[in-house]
Amino acid sequence: MTKGLFWAGWALFFTATQVHGSDANTTQVFPRPDGSLTRYVHVIPLFPEDRDGYQGLKITPDQRYPMPISTRWTCGGCHDYDQISKGFHFSYADPNADPGRLAQPWIYADPQLAVQVPISYRPWPGTYRPEQIGMDQYEFLTTFGRHLPGGGPGQTYVNDPCLVRQALVSGKLEVNCMACHSADPGPNMGGPFGYADQALEGNLRWAITASLPFARVKGSVHYITGNYNPFDPNGPVIKDPNQTPPIVWYNPPAFDDANFVLMDLTKDIGPQRCYYCHSNVLVGQSAGDRLVTNRDVHILRGLLCTSCHANSIDHQMVRGFEGQFRDPNHLWAAGLTCQGCHLGTGTGQMPTAKGPYPTHKGIPAFHLEKLSCAACHSGPLPRSEAGFVKTSRAHALGTTYAQDSPMALPHIIYPVYARQQDGKIAPCKLIWPAFWGQLDRQGRVAPLGLDVVGPMIKRVIKRSMVPADNSWPAVSEQMITRILQIIAKEASLVAEPVYIAGGRMYRLAEDGTLVWQQHPAAGPVMWFAAHDVRPARTALGSNGCADCHSNDSPFFFGKVPIDGPVAYPEGRFLTMAQLQDIDINRIKVLNRSFVFRSTLKAAILIGSLICGMLVIAFCLRGAASVSQALSRLAEKSDNEDRLKE
């Protein structure tokens, strides 16, 4: 009885402190950290969002139609939700946020439309905003929400006047704190009826709840009736039990007598949480090889992803590249780059252990100026021909609808060694864009909305032409000509229709024939790939200079396929050296010098020994001459002394 009154009073106090308005987000209910290093035990009440966007009534398992939880009102009572939502993972649609260095964009791919277009809300080079391909914020969320951590358009799309009804039904996709901070082994992110499935169905308000191990969500917003209201306490009218709106079940044993729930949360985020969004699978790699290569040396040594990719409460993640942060609040981040940790060039304000100091014996110092650390230490070793890689965010890995086919679009080429904006060569992932676009009078290309031109394209590229592995259909130049003619006639464009694919821009000449030319929009989009990190014994160059400086070395001469739906019998490739902006002939001349390098070293050593022996012989001969001269002087001096006597 006493315990029940205590928890009831505590719950009343908690509820009383949750007031409507923005001030509720920063109300501190729990005591501030007192210095203990133990993990805080989160025994907390759960709160939904009400119809006005404020905190609703506390969730209890005995409610007939309980609402899904809201992280803003459940977690925001202790943590600054608004500040967190401005973090790197959640601010990707904020025009005022620093976009930072290009990372993997979202890639919209449709084999029947013969497109794979990199899209991003961040103003990254080579990418396009989702609305440019006819995708509004809600469609973006239902397409890529499976691997979105919430926030961003998940909270702002509700302000679109065209999506008012959809916003009422689907709700917000709030910041998913549990996606990273859950220490429970049972979060359902990609499994059946889990987070990914809810996002695909448009059940945005319910997605986080569906990932909790003590909750289950069934139904879809696609089955709603015209008068459906998710906030109706009497629940929806269910005509078909197999087609219900979203309904939540909470497991009663998870709640204590005060209807509080133990949330197993931690700030020490393990790799398994990160792997959900950041996994890579090399196409053609065996499972055994994957076990060996997909292990980062830092993780094998016991470090966590957050040991390097740290953040404070603002959730501005350290991405690890030089110069990411220049403001005084993040100077400590310089100590978490490769150089900052291993070479000690950081400010050292964060109390992290320094990594082993690399001596780089035998490596000329200018290599460190021309190569990134990742060029030798990250990812798979370069191959004679770069292959394809599947990633979580591009191929829905870890979900129930993952792309199982090894050649399913999008086609991401990896590893590619190319020159970065900072002038250094680094390993990259690469994609060749393919989309139907329009060329304006200034020579700029922008994609056309697929909602407009999609039906036109499907008249020519039939579904039956798409391979079973969801790879590229065989698109001929005659088909491109026909599609461009249809678009020019029916799309009411003020610009010229074009098709970008395989590094080329196709357009119609004045006589109606198809011509192609080079264009920056058709160039590859590349982003830095820093993992998995390999130790020195398996680094590029560990077998000697010939790892790179030989005329069959993939580092310079490896082929990078030019990928696209237009087939060419001879195939089309670039070399790594071309992407590095290096004169291939100069490299060949330099490499020839390495053929005789060992012989030259032996000759130099022998010559040095001979020279040394000659110097020693000369010194000995000189010493003998000096000794003889001194003897003669001494003898002469003795003779003179005798004459005087």
C-alpha angles and dihedrals in degrees: 000000000000091000091050092051090049094053092042090053091047091050091049089052091049093049092047091057092054104088130171115265138050094294089072090069093067099038107128110216101162121060117268117257111285098198099273114142094209119110114264114245109232105208097159144152120251122233132189129207115258127223091271094053096257133109115300131205118299114274117246127179093236094063111116095225107011119194124237117261124266116217090203091063100028099045098020093072089077105016128057098251095181092053092046092051088062090061122117096263093051106034098066092118096043109109090203095055120100105255093207124193119341112273131176108310125211109267122211109203130179118169094199090056090042091231138132109167126176110229133184140159087222114086094245120158115261094018131104132211115256093243089060089069092043097263117136122203094266092052089048090054095048091046100045103014089102088080101025115110090215129251121081111068087001087075102027102048089077088071092064106106089212091060101046095116092043091050091054091051102038099031126197130320097223127194105295101222092174093058088076107015101048113112092182114110092220109065108136104219102146105008128102112307089000133128096293095048092049092052091049091051092048092247090137096153090054100042098092092045091051089058093057115102092226098049138064132196125201131179137038139250086235088075098054123127123230095263096042115146117180090203095058105118090208091062131228127310104256114203098164118032089207092056109047133149114250111299126182128217120191122199105242096210088062089068123074125216090280091049092249120144131215108235110193099217133161139179090213095085114200125219092253090069091051094044092066090073101019108050124128129197120189111223109245094019115134122233090247092053090048092057089055101041102036093069118096114217090230092056091047088055091054101262122136127226087250091056086080102014095056131157141180126230089293088067093224095155120218103239093188104238123126115266097013092136124033100162119102093245093067105036089119089068091075088070091061098060121097092259094040092056101037103029099031098236094134128095091250095217092135112075097237126140116255117243125235113294110242115221095190091206113202094011114117111239094238089068088072089055095050101037131055117230088249092059090076103021109038137076129350118329115266116273133209086253122020113238136205129276132198119215132195096244096042099043103027092246114184094030134100091252100046118152101258097181112094092220099043116134137294099063110211115184119214146213101021120163108213140154115266130212090265089059096251126121113241140164113268144179114234137199129186108220120229122186145130110255148158129250116215128204091265090060095252121141125211128174122254121237108267090212087066104037098029096087090047092053092048091060088068104027105053123202089242089064092063111099118242090246091060091242126137118310114229102265116189127202089248089058092049089050092051094048093048089050091052092048092048091051101041110023097069093225125177089203135053117275115236139171122226116203140134095008093305138101112220120203140160119260121221090266091053097254121132118252132173137206141172117272133172090238089062094054122107122275110223133184132188117264113201103170151120096031117215125205124245094266091063098033122123106272095029088116093052139272092307089074085082108004102068128092092244095048112128090211090077104010102037114125122243110200118228098227128203145117095269106090123218119190094217094046123228127246144169123208125236088243090060091055088047091053090235127145103247093205092055090051091051091052091048092048092053089062089060091059091073094032095107092044090047091050090050091047091049091049093049091044090049090051092049091047090048092050091048090050090049091047090048091049091048091048090047090049090051091050091048090048092051091048091051090048091053091048091050091048091048090049090051092050091051090050091052092051090052090053 
